[in-house]
Amino acid sequence: MNRKIKTIRDLPLVEKELNSTTAGVISISLQKGGFAQFATNFIYQNKNIFIYLNNEELLRTIKLDSLAKFTILKDKNVTKELIDEQGPLYRLFSIVVTGLFREAEEKKTINEIDQSFIEKYSGKLLLPDKDLHSNGKLYFIDSEELLAFDEIGY
């Protein structure tokens, strides 16, 4: 099988995809070595990926301020200009955000992300005077690198 991989450098396009995608896979380091990997919903804001965690066992074993990766993967339609005589089997669009995994502590940021989660996943606006009771602690990947790829397989 042959593959063509194109790196996407169009930041507005990449950010649009991150804002419209509802889930991805995160990989985080654990204190005793190894890593945990799981699917999660997220908010992309200020070039960072925000997630909520409420698994107490996982929270005790996470190694904060260590490298983490967050990936989204989308199956895309194959456009006519990409088709050659072989005919493609698949087309994938992926984004990988790499950075340090940290706990969000600033109240203003936590409130903004709470509001963003509600807007993104329910389509509703929260009244500013309402208290939010999120389900879990807010963590984020403090992004250092953002890579996007368009891959076609033949």
Secondary structure, DSSP 8 states (H G I E B T S, - for coil): --EEEEEE--HHHHHHHHHH--EEEEEEEBTTSSEEEEEEE-EEETTEEEEEE--HHHHHHB-TTSEEEEEEEEE----GGG--TT--SEEEEEEEEEEEEEE---HHHHHHHHHHHHHHHH-----TTS----SSEEEEEEEEEEEEEEEEE-
